[in-house]
Amino acid sequence: MKILLTGTSGQLGRSLAKALQDVGEIITPQRAELDLSDIASIAPYIQQCKPDLIINPAAYTAVDLAEKESELAFRVNAEAPAILAQEAKNLGIGLIHFSTDYVFDGSKSIAVGERASYSESDTCAPLNVYGASKLAGEQAIVKSGCAHLIFRTSWVYSDFGKNFLLTILRLAKEKTELNIVNDQWGTPSSTLFLSETVKQVILQLKNDVTHAKTHAETTAAWWQQHQGIYHLTPNGYTNWCEFSQRIVAHAAQFGLLSFPLPKIQGIPSSAYPTPAQRPKNSCLDKRKFSQEFGIPLPDWDLALQSCLQSMASEKLQSTAN
Ligand SMILES: NC(=O)c1ccc[n+]([C@@H]2O[C@H](COP(=O)([O-])OP(=O)(O)OC[C@H]3O[C@@H](n4cnc5c(N)ncnc54)[C@H](OP(=O)(O)O)[C@@H]3O)[C@@H](O)[C@H]2O)c1
């Protein structure tokens, strides 16, 4: 299986490249080879590459800057996925795309619990340009009629890149006190969790096709049966303040931070204004994903521990070398 994987200089793309290396031949164009803001260049690149599957974690992800760079955000997050989808359709292959909890306005009850989480059929009403551009990308993919899986995820972090986990680890070394927003609720998703889970979905596709009589027909049947939009995060929910407290506590446990640890206290969003408005509740209901693929989801705190544990063992290895 030849997989065209975009965005491998980003958090999720990098994790996917690692997770999928034994699944097939992975083609990982950097921006210089495939610039998703250069719309006219996308189709020729795909036609020359001839993949069996396209995975698109690349995106314009600067949520606050997008308020000023709306045109670029829409080009990368909506127009480019539309072309990827059209080319996938022309080639008769599938497209796996990632979207965001920010397609919702967060007004659903914040007395959180599974029932207050957003399902795939809930109305989307993004509060910011980034969310609107990602929603437009989803809609273009669905409208194209290509075989697709769109995974909406949230609060993505990893041991690499620009993310909340690494910011908190840095601040915890620099400061004695941190004030973190405690009235935005959602679910942190490590790229380790996301990439391993998406790998299992792809293995289900590969397995079905390998055991089938005609490759093209069964691939099409698999996509027809499973395609759609799915919410994909670990289980449970938290707010940014509690997330920070767990990061610091677990990082200390795994030797990534030393005592004394900073005091972390909650503040309302109103005390930390940002150019882009964020939803107060972006908890996602994952039952559709679980029913469709039967892949168990860990609790978000366990996924966090796995990420920090792997960071700690990599640090140990690099000091030993
Ligand atoms: N981060 C989050 O909290 C979050 C939350 C919910 C959903 N998501 C979604 O999850 C997916 C992965 O996010 P992430 O956090 O891994 O993103 P990321 O770390 O910001 O990486 C984005 C990737 O997209 C690439 N990219 C941006 N503009 C491009 C262009 N014009 N042409 C080609 N490549 C381009 C970047 O390449 P360069 O290195 O060249 O810039 C980078 O490799 C995205 O679809 C995002 O919308 C993210």
Ligand as a Chemical Component Dictionary entry (heavy atoms), coordinates in Angstrom:
data_LIG
# 
_chem_comp.id                   LIG 
_chem_comp.type                 NON-POLYMER 
_chem_comp.pdbx_formal_charge   0 
_chem_comp.three_letter_code    LIG 
# 
loop_
_chem_comp_atom.comp_id 
_chem_comp_atom.atom_id 
_chem_comp_atom.alt_atom_id 
_chem_comp_atom.type_symbol 
_chem_comp_atom.charge 
_chem_comp_atom.model_Cartn_x 
_chem_comp_atom.model_Cartn_y 
_chem_comp_atom.model_Cartn_z 
_chem_comp_atom.pdbx_ordinal 
LIG N1  N1  N 0  -3.172 21.187 17.368 1  
LIG C1  C1  C 0  -4.372 20.998 17.902 2  
LIG O1  O1  O 0  -4.609 21.274 19.089 3  
LIG C2  C2  C 0  -5.482 20.420 17.067 4  
LIG C3  C3  C 0  -6.759 20.283 17.649 5  
LIG C4  C4  C 0  -7.785 19.717 16.879 6  
LIG C5  C5  C 0  -7.536 19.311 15.591 7  
LIG N2  N2  N 1  -6.317 19.475 15.046 8  
LIG C6  C6  C 0  -6.105 19.046 13.660 9  
LIG O2  O2  O 0  -5.187 17.962 13.691 10 
LIG C7  C7  C 0  -4.356 17.982 12.516 11 
LIG C8  C8  C 0  -2.906 17.939 12.906 12 
LIG O3  O3  O 0  -2.590 19.098 13.686 13 
LIG P1  P1  P 0  -1.128 19.332 14.263 14 
LIG O4  O4  O 0  -1.287 19.909 15.622 15 
LIG O5  O5  O -1 -0.294 18.107 14.071 16 
LIG O6  O6  O 0  -0.601 20.485 13.298 17 
LIG P2  P2  P 0  0.840  21.167 13.268 18 
LIG O7  O7  O 0  1.766  20.557 14.276 19 
LIG O8  O8  O 0  0.614  22.635 13.314 20 
LIG O9  O9  O 0  1.379  20.752 11.825 21 
LIG C9  C9  C 0  0.782  21.281 10.690 22 
LIG C10 C10 C 0  1.462  20.663 9.493  23 
LIG O10 O10 O 0  0.810  21.184 8.336  24 
LIG C11 C11 C 0  1.817  21.633 7.453  25 
LIG N3  N3  N 0  1.360  22.730 6.616  26 
LIG C12 C12 C 0  0.825  23.911 7.003  27 
LIG N4  N4  N 0  0.607  24.677 5.918  28 
LIG C13 C13 C 0  1.024  23.957 4.847  29 
LIG C14 C14 C 0  1.070  24.203 3.463  30 
LIG N5  N5  N 0  0.676  25.365 2.939  31 
LIG N6  N6  N 0  1.556  23.236 2.647  32 
LIG C15 C15 C 0  1.986  22.064 3.135  33 
LIG N7  N7  N 0  1.978  21.769 4.447  34 
LIG C16 C16 C 0  1.493  22.715 5.275  35 
LIG C17 C17 C 0  2.946  22.111 8.350  36 
LIG O11 O11 O 0  4.125  22.198 7.593  37 
LIG P3  P3  P 0  5.258  23.312 7.889  38 
LIG O12 O12 O 0  6.121  22.701 8.957  39 
LIG O13 O13 O 0  5.939  23.472 6.583  40 
LIG O14 O14 O 0  4.555  24.548 8.361  41 
LIG C18 C18 C 0  2.949  20.997 9.373  42 
LIG O15 O15 O 0  3.656  19.890 8.889  43 
LIG C19 C19 C 0  -4.798 19.225 11.739 44 
LIG O16 O16 O 0  -5.739 18.876 10.784 45 
LIG C20 C20 C 0  -5.452 20.101 12.788 46 
LIG O17 O17 O 0  -6.401 20.977 12.212 47 
LIG C21 C21 C 0  -5.273 20.001 15.753 48 
# 
loop_
_chem_comp_bond.comp_id 
_chem_comp_bond.atom_id_1 
_chem_comp_bond.atom_id_2 
_chem_comp_bond.value_order 
_chem_comp_bond.pdbx_ordinal 
LIG N1  C1  SING 1  
LIG C1  O1  DOUB 2  
LIG C1  C2  SING 3  
LIG C2  C3  SING 4  
LIG C2  C21 DOUB 5  
LIG C3  C4  DOUB 6  
LIG C4  C5  SING 7  
LIG C5  N2  DOUB 8  
LIG N2  C6  SING 9  
LIG N2  C21 SING 10 
LIG C6  O2  SING 11 
LIG C6  C20 SING 12 
LIG O2  C7  SING 13 
LIG C7  C8  SING 14 
LIG C7  C19 SING 15 
LIG C8  O3  SING 16 
LIG O3  P1  SING 17 
LIG P1  O4  DOUB 18 
LIG P1  O5  SING 19 
LIG P1  O6  SING 20 
LIG O6  P2  SING 21 
LIG P2  O7  DOUB 22 
LIG P2  O8  SING 23 
LIG P2  O9  SING 24 
LIG O9  C9  SING 25 
LIG C9  C10 SING 26 
LIG C10 O10 SING 27 
LIG C10 C18 SING 28 
LIG O10 C11 SING 29 
LIG C11 N3  SING 30 
LIG C11 C17 SING 31 
LIG N3  C12 SING 32 
LIG N3  C16 SING 33 
LIG C12 N4  DOUB 34 
LIG N4  C13 SING 35 
LIG C13 C14 SING 36 
LIG C13 C16 DOUB 37 
LIG C14 N5  SING 38 
LIG C14 N6  DOUB 39 
LIG N6  C15 SING 40 
LIG C15 N7  DOUB 41 
LIG N7  C16 SING 42 
LIG C17 O11 SING 43 
LIG C17 C18 SING 44 
LIG O11 P3  SING 45 
LIG P3  O12 DOUB 46 
LIG P3  O13 SING 47 
LIG P3  O14 SING 48 
LIG C18 O15 SING 49 
LIG C19 O16 SING 50 
LIG C19 C20 SING 51 
LIG C20 O17 SING 52 
# 
